[in-house]
Amino acid sequence: AGPSILSTQQPLLLKGSDPLKDQTYFLAGLHHRQLARAIFPVGHLTKAEVKCIAAAENLPSNLTSKRSSAGICFIGRRSFGRFLEDYIPAKPGVYVDVNSGKTLGQCHNMLAVTVGQRATGLNGQQERVYVVGKNLPSGEVNVAAGRDHPALYSSSALLLNPSWVAGSAPAPLQHQKDAKAASATYHATAEASQPQCQRVQQLMPGKDPGTSSNALSCQYIARYRQPAAPCRIAPQNEPFSSSMFCADFRKAATPESAAVGAKAMDCVQQQGQLLVADLGTPLRGLTPGQMFVMYDGEVCLGSAMIAAHGLTEFEARGCHSERMRCRPHL
């Protein structure tokens, strides 16, 4: 069973009734015109219920009793790394410890490792080592010892041009351009006339309308099957402090080249949509390049690619080695 779409004046994408088979995380990136023509007739059923219906209709037993698969169907039983190497040449690198800055060993293929997974091929370590980031140009994969190392946790993310299921942003974000214009007027008035500035402040006490007035409170999923968690989404109107472990996507996270890896440059230039997600509670394994999907309860609002995540708890504590230098703001 998958998600369901209700026919209204605009597409409405709902989570599937079976949480283990819900596919809204992947469908959220489709264009709203595509979703408007899509129907998921079993989205309100669980997989067990679908199998019971199939058995009652005397469909072949290999369909009604087949075991479920949690992997990628077209890869089969091969490892994901080996599958990639059939199409993309491996890129060797080295594992570098974030605490000491020392090289721990060789990485067979940097393209096959992702943030949060265990680093394989390292012998002689006192505890398991996990990937916290990678820098393809330098050939380094940053790793940390312990599954809950603070370098794996971050509480903010910079998002590339979003795709909204309804075809337009939710109401709190629709006033982004107006808010930016109001912000420019606010600052220009402040410089031109102090009394006028005070009058503007009386109308909007303590607020710069371009930075704080248009935010969306919702829930998010940043990795398939991750439990939904609350977040606050707002336009990027101030420099974003990205993690030093997001080197690969730092250029993609700037307004001038926000389409790198996402083929969305035209949309970003036209709409000026770069969003910042404040997660409140730090999340383990936020990964540049993966999708950040937003929800309002059972309703899927849309998605955006993660360009970079904010400073990790490790960086916020100032614990990084001298070899690793902090990156500038975006």
N, C-alpha and C positions, 0 to 999 in steps of 0.2 A: 504494500500500500504506500502511496506517495502522498504529497500534499494535495490540497484542493483549492480550486479557484471558483469564486462565486461571480456570476454575471451581474454586473451593475453598470453604471455609466463609466466606470473605470475599473481596471483589473484589481482584484482583491485576492492576494495569495495567502493562504492559511497553512499553518503547520498541519502535517498529517496526523491522524489519530494514533498511529503507531509511532511512538517516539524513536524507536530503534530503526525505523525505515523512512523517517521524514527526510525529504530531499530539498527543502527550501533553502538550505545553505548553498546548494549549487544552482538552483533555479533563480535565485534572487538577482543574478547578474544579467538575466535576459532582458531585452528591450520590452517596454510596456506594450508595444504593439504585438510582439510575439506572444506575450502572456495573455493578451486580450483574446487570442484565438485558441488558447489551450484549454483542455478539459482533462481533469484527473478523476475519473468516475469512481475509483475505489479509495479515494483519499480519506473518506470518513470511516474506513474499515481498518482493522489490524490485519497483519499478514495471516495470523491464525484463522481469522474469520474468512478471509479470502480463500484459504485452503479448504475450509469446511464447505464453502459454496461450490468450489471446484469438485470436491469429492461427491457432493450431492448430485452434481450434474454428470457424474461418471466420466470425468476427464482422466487421462492416463495417470497411473499411480506415480510415475516418475516426476510428474508435476506437483502432485499433492503431497508427496513425502520427501521431496528433494531438500537436502540440508541447505541452510542459508550460508551465504558467503559474505564476509566482511571486507574482502580485498577488492582490488580493481579488476573487474571481470575480464578485460582484454589482456591483462598481464599474466593471469593464471598463477601458477605456483612459483614462478621465478621471483627472485628478489628485485625490488624496485631499482636498485643500483645497476644490476645486470641488464635490466630492461632498458635503462637509459643508455648504457654503453652500446647497445645495438644500433642506436641512432645518433648519439652525441659522444665524441671522443672523451675519454676520462681526463680530468684535470687534476694531477697529483698536487699535494700540498703538504703542509706540516701542521701538527697540533701544537698550539701555544697556550700555556697555562696563564690564566688571567691574574692569578695572585703573584706569581713569581716572574712572569714574562719569559720563562724558559721553554724551549722546544721539548716536547715530550715524546714525539715520534712522528712517523710518516702517515699521511692520509692518502689512501689510494685514489679517491675521487671526491674532490670537494663538491662537485655538482650533486652528489648523491646523499649528502648529509644536510640535515635541517636543524633549526634551533629546537632544543629540548630533548633531542634523541641522544642515546648513549653513543659515545665515541668508541668505535671498535678498533681492534688491532693494537691497543696499548697494553703492554705487559709491565708488571712490576709496580702497579699503582696500588696504594693502600685502600682506596675505595673507588667505586665506579666514577667515570668521568663523563661529563655531558657537554654537548655543543651549546655555546651561548651566542655565537655569531661567526661570520667568516668574511674574509676580504680577498676576493678573487684576484685582483691585480697583484697583491703582495704574496698570494699563495699561502695565507695563514687562516687556520680554523681556530677560533678562540674557544677554549674549553675550561671547565671548572669542575672540581671534585665535589661530588655529592648531588643527589637529585634535587635538593632544595637549596642549592647555592643561591645567594642573593643576586648574582649576575643573571639568573634566569627569570627574574621577576621585574616587571615594569607596570606602571599604572597609567600610561598615556600612549596614544598612537596618533601619527599623522596619516590622514587618509586621502587618497587620490580621488579624482572626480567621481562622485557616486552615481549609481544607477538606481532610480526610484521606481518601484513597482507601479505606482499610480501615475507615473509620467512626469510628476513634479515633486519637489521636496515637500516634506510635512510643513504645516503652517508655521511653526516657530522658525524654520530656516528659510522660508520664502521671502523674508524681508531682509535678506543678507545685503543686497545691493543698496536698498534704501538705508539700511543701518550704516553702511560704509559712507554713503553720501552725508548722512546726518553727522557721522563722526568727523568728516572733513569740515563741515560747517561749524561744528562745535569747537574744533581747534582753531579754525580761522577767526571765529568770533572772539575766542579767548585772547588771541594775539591783537585783534583790532581794538577791542574795547573792554576794559575790565568791568564796568557796570553791566554791559550787555551779557558778558560771560556769566556774571552772577545771576542774571535773569534766566539764562539757559540752565544753569545749575539748579535753580528753583523748580524748573519744569521737570528736570530729570536729576534729582538730587543724588550726587555721588556716583553717577553712572556715565561712562563714555558709551553712547549707544552703539558704537561700532565694535565693541569688545565684549559686552556682557548682556545685552538685552535680547539676543536671539539665539537661544540654545534649546536643544531638544533632549528631553529626558526619555530614555527608552531602555531596552535590553539589547544585548549583543551576543553573538557567537563568533569567535575568532578562529575556531578550528572545528572541523566536523565532529559532531557528537559531544562537544563541550556543553555543559549545562549553561543555559542563558543566565546572564548576570547584568545588573543595572549599570548604566553609563550615562554620560552627558555629552552631547555632540554640539559643537559650535564651529563657526567659520574660523579659519586661521587668520587672525588679524594682528597677531604679535609673533615675534620670532619663536620658533619651536626648538626646544633643547633636545636634540636627538642623541641617542646612545652612541658611544664610540664603537659599539659592536654592530652598527648598521652601515658599515662602510660601503657595501655594494649598492645600497639604494639611496645614498645621500644626494646624488645628483637628481635622482628621480623625485626627491622630496622638495625640490625648489620650484617656485611658480614658473620659472623660465623653462624648465625641462621636466615638468610633472608627468609627462606622458611616457617617460622611459620605461620600457617593459610593459606598458599598459595600452599603448597606441591610442592615447586619449588627448594628445596635445591640443587639437582643434577645440575639443569640448572644454578643456580647462581654460584656454584663452578666451573663449566666448562666454563661459559662465563664471570663470574665476572661482571655481569650487575646489578649495582645499579645506578639509575639515580636521578638527582636532577632537579626539575622543578622550574624555577623562573617565577612567574606569573606577575611580574610587578605591577599590580593593585591587592590589597588584595581581597580575595574572602571570602564570608561568608559561614561558615559551611563545610570547608574541613574536611573530615571524614576518619580516618584510616580504612582500610578494604574495602572501596569502590574503584571502578575502575576509573582510570584516562585515558581518551581516547584522542588520538592525531589525528589531522587532518591537511591536506594541502588543504585548500579551501573545495571543495566537496569530496575530497579523504580522506578516513579513513586510517590512517597510522598504527595504532595498539593501544594497551592498556597496562597498568601496574597497579598493585594494589598499593594503597597509604599505605605505611608503617607508616608514621608519617608526620605531617605538621610542618612547622617551627614555630618560636616564633610568638605568636599572637601580635597584636598591643598593647594589654593590657600589655603583658609581656615586650615588647620592651620599654614601657614607665616606667617600673619598678613599676607598680601599684599593683602587687599581694600582698596578705596578708602575714604576717610573718609566718603563719601556713604552707603555701605552699612554698616549697623550689624548686628552679630551678633545672632541671635535667642536668646532664653533657652532653657534646657533644657526638654525635654518630660517 
